[in-house]
Amino acid sequence: MNRPLVWFEIRRMARSPLPSGAAALCLGLRLAATWELAPDMSVEPVGTSGAMLLLAAAMMLAAHLATSRDGRGGMPETLGALPGRCA
């Protein structure tokens, strides 16, 4: 495992507004849906998983953008964390 590359990607994902914005939106949606009533535990897992679908989609989009970044121009800093030369 290449630890500098892993930490580089973790820092890059933490700075990205996409996952943090999606997490805040999920929390806001769950609070708005259950603010007036006590959660019904027979239905709550379905509602929570529906709200977390937005976060999962945002994380998949962020991961896709991170993996396709080296194919675009102007992004040599990700290649600098690799131990050898890239072909």
Long-range contacts (C-beta under 8 A, 24 or more apart in sequence): 2-81, 2-82, 2-83, 4-81, 5-78, 5-81, 5-82, 8-77, 8-78, 8-81, 9-66, 12-66, 13-62, 13-66, 16-62, 18-58, 18-61, 18-62, 19-55, 19-58, 19-59, 19-62, 21-58, 22-54, 22-55, 22-57, 22-58, 22-59, 23-55, 25-54, 26-51, 26-52, 26-54, 26-55, 29-54
